[in-house]
Amino acid sequence: MKLYYAPEFSSLADHITMLEAGFKFHIIRVDLKTKEIEGGGSYFEINPKGYVPTLVLDDGQVLTENVAILTWVADREPTLAPSGDLGRYRLVEMLSFIATEIHKRLPLYLSAPEDFKPHVRKDFLRFIGLLADRVENGYLFGDTFGPADAYLFVMARGAAQLEFALPAPFAGYIARVEARPCVQEALRREREN
Ligand SMILES: N[C@@H](CCC(=O)N[C@@H](CS)C(=O)NCC(=O)O)C(=O)O
């Protein structure tokens, strides 16, 4: 398997989750500005959308979109999904919320004119704030870390780097997730690759 990534962008969530699942895979760096792949070639030939992540399976099938890749991993490593009858749907519900209401606002914020940035930041903080109670003492679905945590971690960490005033529980949450061995390993691999 090959995961196309850009260092510390949203593909980090997939990288972390695949390590947590114990998968064996290669990571291939994409330059998001030039759309060139490490070692040569146009990334558009792998993923015409031009953004990361992309997962290429061993049989050559191509899977894109964080929600799809993270759900695919959880389906193969059920200990990563929330338990209960609705567990899989709770995961998709959370991943969709993070993708559409939280993640999407970060590139919007970065490209927005100065007078519009406060509006985008306010909406970002409102939506991520809805998850603050859930992450206060553990992870999104209790004591067990999962794909939605990997995704939320990358978004919260990105917002903290932009100096957004995140609700208090997020400082502990970011530190808690970042301390996990697989997260340290993913960060090391992305920095060194
Ligand atoms: N809908 C996609 C969005 C992914 C996305 O926004 N990726 C960003 C990095 S976090 C990217 O590759 N941006 C490069 C670009 O838009 O040119 C998903 O959720 O997987």
The ligand as an SDF file (V2000), in Angstrom:
LIG
                    3D

 20 19  0  0  0  0  0  0  0  0999 V2000
  -11.8400   16.6960    0.8280 N   0  0  0  0  0  0  0  0  0  0  0  0
  -10.4620   16.3170    1.0190 C   0  0  0  0  0  0  0  0  0  0  0  0
   -9.6580   17.5850    1.3620 C   0  0  0  0  0  0  0  0  0  0  0  0
   -8.2160   17.2770    1.6020 C   0  0  0  0  0  0  0  0  0  0  0  0
   -7.4010   18.5530    1.7030 C   0  0  0  0  0  0  0  0  0  0  0  0
   -7.9340   19.6450    1.9060 O   0  0  0  0  0  0  0  0  0  0  0  0
   -6.0850   18.4010    1.5710 N   0  0  0  0  0  0  0  0  0  0  0  0
   -5.1970   19.5520    1.6080 C   0  0  0  0  0  0  0  0  0  0  0  0
   -4.1420   19.3690    2.6890 C   0  0  0  0  0  0  0  0  0  0  0  0
   -4.8570   19.3200    4.2940 S   0  0  0  0  0  0  0  0  0  0  0  0
   -4.4770   19.6740    0.2840 C   0  0  0  0  0  0  0  0  0  0  0  0
   -3.9640   18.7120   -0.2220 O   0  0  0  0  0  0  0  0  0  0  0  0
   -4.4390   20.8890   -0.2660 N   0  0  0  0  0  0  0  0  0  0  0  0
   -3.7320   21.1540   -1.4790 C   0  0  0  0  0  0  0  0  0  0  0  0
   -4.5500   21.9010   -2.4600 C   0  0  0  0  0  0  0  0  0  0  0  0
   -5.7430   22.1720   -2.1940 O   0  0  0  0  0  0  0  0  0  0  0  0
   -4.0260   22.2340   -3.5050 O   0  0  0  0  0  0  0  0  0  0  0  0
  -10.3340   15.2950    2.1370 C   0  0  0  0  0  0  0  0  0  0  0  0
  -11.0170   15.4340    3.1410 O   0  0  0  0  0  0  0  0  0  0  0  0
   -9.5450   14.3500    2.0050 O   0  0  0  0  0  0  0  0  0  0  0  0
  1  2  1  0
  2  3  1  0
  2 18  1  0
  3  4  1  0
  4  5  1  0
  5  6  2  0
  5  7  1  0
  7  8  1  0
  8  9  1  0
  8 11  1  0
  9 10  1  0
 11 12  2  0
 11 13  1  0
 13 14  1  0
 14 15  1  0
 15 16  2  0
 15 17  1  0
 18 19  2  0
 18 20  1  0
M  END
$$$$
